Amino acid sequence: MGKRLGFIGIIIEERNIVAEAVNKILTEYGDIIIARTGVPYKERHCSVITLIVDATTDELGALTGKLGSLQGVSVKSALSKGK
């Protein structure tokens, strides 16, 4: 199946521990990332990143799987039904 438009929501609870690993993974998948917004939430000691992606289901699964395997990182995603 071809690429579809989608989004990924990432919550990082231990930014000081995993930020470098998250950024490394996002750089690795930079060719499918259309937009990225990151917001540190200091009061709760976490960060939220939202990504807009143009990806296949396999690419999305690989990216979210790597991110979700990191300690303190929660990931949710969705792809459009059509092109």
C-alpha positions in Angstrom: 0.0 0.0 0.0 1.2 3.6 -0.7 1.9 6.4 1.6 -0.9 8.2 3.5 -1.1 11.3 5.6 -1.1 10.9 9.3 0.0 12.1 12.7 2.0 10.9 15.7 1.6 12.2 19.2 4.6 11.6 21.6 4.7 12.3 25.3 8.2 12.2 26.9 8.1 11.9 30.6 11.9 11.8 31.2 13.2 14.3 28.7 16.6 14.6 30.3 17.1 10.8 29.9 15.7 10.1 26.4 15.7 13.4 24.4 18.9 12.4 22.5 17.5 9.0 21.6 14.2 10.5 20.5 15.9 13.1 18.3 18.2 10.4 16.8 15.1 8.3 15.8 13.3 11.3 14.4 16.3 12.2 12.3 16.5 8.7 11.0 12.9 9.0 9.8 13.1 12.6 8.7 12.2 11.8 5.1 8.6 10.9 6.1 8.1 13.8 8.6 6.3 16.8 7.1 6.0 18.9 10.3 7.1 18.8 13.9 6.0 20.7 16.9 7.5 20.3 20.4 6.3 21.8 23.6 8.0 21.4 26.9 5.6 21.3 29.8 7.8 22.3 32.7 5.1 22.2 35.4 4.7 18.4 34.7 8.3 17.8 33.9 7.5 16.4 30.4 7.4 17.3 26.8 4.9 16.8 24.0 5.8 16.4 20.4 3.4 16.2 17.5 4.4 15.0 14.0 2.6 15.2 10.7 3.8 12.3 8.5 3.4 11.0 5.0 4.2 7.4 5.5 3.3 3.8 4.7 1.9 1.6 7.5 5.2 -0.2 7.7 7.1 3.1 8.0 4.7 4.4 10.7 4.9 1.2 12.6 8.7 1.1 12.5 9.0 4.7 13.7 6.3 4.4 16.5 7.7 1.1 17.6 11.2 2.5 18.1 9.9 5.5 19.9 7.5 3.5 22.1 10.3 1.2 23.2 12.1 4.0 24.9 11.7 4.4 28.7 9.2 7.1 29.6 8.0 7.6 26.0 4.3 7.2 25.1 3.2 7.2 21.4 -0.1 7.2 19.6 -0.6 7.5 15.8 -3.2 7.4 13.0 -3.1 7.4 9.2 -5.8 8.7 6.8 -8.0 6.1 5.2 -7.2 7.2 1.7 -4.5 9.1 -0.1 
